[in-house]
């Protein structure tokens, strides 16, 4: 078992990395019948409540997804996010995005806000919170906060790798990434239960896809959140670390974990 270390409240991160895309949609949809001013006030109040009250942080960085996404050129099995073409955005969507940028939110182009957050979280190590409700972030080691469920938890390196390869098997319907038909989280967990290094996770996925390396690689590139600028995921190689530029192999038994304020098993039920 990984070694544990206790964290007091004073040792918890003081920087919050906010998925502002989620803030925009949740607040704008809830403010359809309200004025822009009320919508803006609600968004600012929510961010400040999360950062300064719920997480007791000193500062935050917010990220919005802008134009362009390399994944659109990678997806061949199905169009990336092709299931969203008829999606109706909330009335104050554009205005609220512009307002959050005036408050300092970074507009991310060429990739997603999720990538920029994962890159920053990797740089900060355990000195920041990832604030979102998006399960895709569960592949990233570090402190996480689901501000809707009010759940704080820590993702270890092993848990992050397991989450990533689980998604390779199941796909992600939200982003129109296709997995193996009939494989959900329970069956994926069974397939991956005896994996101990990232290479064994990868090999188990290739076997589940009947040897179709191209499909495994496509899903990997689409699902992987970048840890470094311009990174593209590649299948793991024996000499690479899991935070390396193009792949990984890690002895998961040696990964250190941190005692979290809320157990992951309690806060991340499917």
N, C-alpha and C positions, 0 to 999 in steps of 0.2 A: 504494500500500500504506500502511496505517496506520503511524505512527511507533512505534518500540519504546523501552521504557525498562527498564533492569535493576532488579531488586529484590533486595537482600541479605536474609538471614534475619532480621536485626534490623529491617528495614523491613516485613516481612510482618505481617498483622493480628495483634493480641493479644486479640481478642474473637471468640468462637465463638457463632454462632446455631444452636441445635440443634433439628432436627425430632424432637421427643420422641415423636411418634406412631410413627415408625419404630422407635425404641428400645424402646417398649412392646411392639410386636408381635414383634420379633425376640427379645428377651430372654424374654418371657412364653411364647412358643411353645417356646423352647429349654429352658424350666424347668417344663414340664408335670408332670414326675414329681418335682419338687423342692418344698420348703417355700416359703412366702412369703418367709421370711427370706433364703433362698439366692437367690431371684429378685431381691429388693431389692438384695442385695449385688452381684450380677452387673451389674445396671443401673448402680449407682453406680460400680462399677469400670470399666465400659465408658465411661461419660461422662468420668470423670477421666482415663482412658487417652487418649481422643481429645483432650480439651482441653489437658491439661498435658504429655503426653508426645509425642503424634503431631503436634500443632499448635503446641506450645510457647506456648500462650496464657496470659494472666493471669487471664481471667475468661470466663464464658459466660452465655448466656441460653437457656433451654429453653422450648419452646412446645408445648401440647397443644390439640387441637381439642375444643371443647365443644359446647353445644347450638346449633342453628339454623345455617342456611347460606343466604345469599341466592340461591345457584345453584339451589336446589330450586324456587324460584319462576320462574326464568328458563328452565329446560329444558322445551321443548315437543316436540321431536322424539323424545326418549326420556327417561325419568326419570333424573335425575342420580344416579349410583351405584345405580341400580335393580337392577343385577346383583349387588349385595352383600346383598340382603335375607335370604338363607339362609346367609350367612357365619357360621361358628362362631368366636366370639372365644376366645382362650386362657384357661385357668382363672384365672390371676392378673391378668387384664387390668385389672379395676376397682381391685384392691388396689395394683397397681403404679402406675397413674395417680395414685391418692391419695398414694402415697409420693413420687412425683416432684414433686407439688405441695407437699408438706411440705419438699422440698429447694429449693423456689423456682420451679418451673416455672409459667409463666403459662397459665391456662386461657382460651382464646380462644373467644368466643361471637359468633354472627351471621355468622361467616366461618370460614375454616380457619386452622389454625396456619401453613400455607404463606403465606397472605396477610400475617399478622402478621410473619413472618420477612422477606418481601419488602419490607414497609413499613420495617422496621428497617434492612434492608440498604441501602435507598435513602437513608435518613437518614444512615447511617454512611459511605456511599460505599464506598471501597476499604479501610476500616478494620476489616473483619470477615470471617469465614469463614461461608459457608452450609454447614452440615453435614447431609447427607442422602444418600439413595440415589435420590431421586425425580428423574426426568429433567425434570419440570415446572419445576424451578428453573433449568434452562438458559436460560430466557428472561430471567433477572435478571442484569444486569451485576455483575461482582465476582468475588471469590475463592470457590472451591467446594472442598469436600472430600467425596469418597465414602469413608466410613469402612469399608465392606466391601471395596472394591477397593484401598483405601489410595492413592487417586489425588487429587492436588491439581491444580487447573487454574483458569484465569481465563477468564471469559466477557466478551467485549467487547460494546458496545452493538449492533454489527452482528450478531454471533453470536446475541445474545439475541432480536433482532427476527426473524432468520431461523428460529430454533428455534420461536418463537411461531407464525409463519405456517405453518411446516411442520406443526405440530399442528392448525391449523385445517383443513388439507387431509386429514391422516391420521386425525384424531380421537384419542381416548384410550380404549381398551377398558377400562382399569382403572377409569375413572370413568363408563363407559357413555356417552361422548360420541362420536357417530357422525360419521365423516368421509366422504369420497367412496369408494364401493366400488371396490376394486382399486387404490387409491392408498396406497402405503407410502412410507417415507422416500426410497427411490431415485427413484421417480417424482415425488415432491414436490420433491426437489432439482432435477430437470430443469425443472419448472414455474417454479421460483423463481430459476433460475440467473442470469438477466440483470437481476434486480431490484437497484436501486441506492438507492432511497428507500423509506420505509415505505409511501408511497402506491402505489408500483409493486408492492410485495408484496401490498397489499390488492387492487388491481385484478386481479392475476394470480389471486388466490384467487376473486374474484367470477366471473372468466371460467371458471375450472375448475368452478365450481358452476353453470355455464350461466346466469349472471346472477341467481342466487338470493341477493340481499343479505340476506334474513332469516336464511338458514341460516349464512352467513358471520358475521353479527353475533351470532347465538346462540352459535356455537362460540367466537367471540372473547370474549364476556362470560364464558362458562363456563371458558375456559382461562386467561384473563388473571389473573395474580397481582397483587393490588393493590399500588401503590407509595405510595398515600396513603390515609388513612382514608376509608371510604365511597365509594371510587372505583368507577365502573362504566366498563368499556371501551366506547368508541364508535369507529366507523371514523375513520381519520386525516383531519384537515383541514389545508390548506396552511399555516396560521399557527401550528400547535401543535407543541410539542416532544415527543419520545417519552416524557418523564417527566411530561408535563402531566396535568391532571386527567381528560381525556376523549378523548384521541386523540393522533396524532402525525404528524410528517413530519420526517425527518432526512436530511441528506446523509450517507450512510453512509461515503463515502470520507473524510470528515473525522474519523471516530471514532478516538480514540486507543486503542491496546491496550497490554497489559503483557506482558512476557515471563514466561510461567508456568513453575513448576517441573516440570510434566508437560504435554506438548503435548496440546491438546484432542483432536486427531485420534487420539492413542494411547489416550486414556482414555475416549472416548465412542463406541465402536463399537456400531452397531446389531446 
